[in-house]
């Protein structure tokens, strides 16, 4: 009986749906250029929407974007403009109803352009 209870608990804990955004190259010969924690407070019964913008100097190009949902919620994140291959990125973040937003965003560029 203990084994079944522990197995059920593990399955419940592992069934986490988080909305992460991973685009481009974030591991091979790239360097983290910008790191920021994007947070927005919760309001009961309301979905929170936030637009986040970053522009890098024009001689640099974004090679990778990593945005991790720190709340492990059902929030969504989308690139609305720019992104990989451009010198700017617009992100649109939308929370679950009644929850806030908490994303860890990293922008990666080629180290040759630093």
DAQUI-V622877 format. One record per run of one state. SS is the DSSP state (H for helix, E for strand, L for the rest). FROM is the first residue (numbers start at 0). TO is the last residue. Records with the same first field share a line. If there is no record, write none. Layout:
SS->FROM-TO  FROM-TO
This chain:
L->0-0  14-19  24-28  40-47  55-60  69-74  82-86  94-99  113-113
H->1-13  110-112
E->20-23  29-39  48-54  61-68  75-81  87-93  100-109
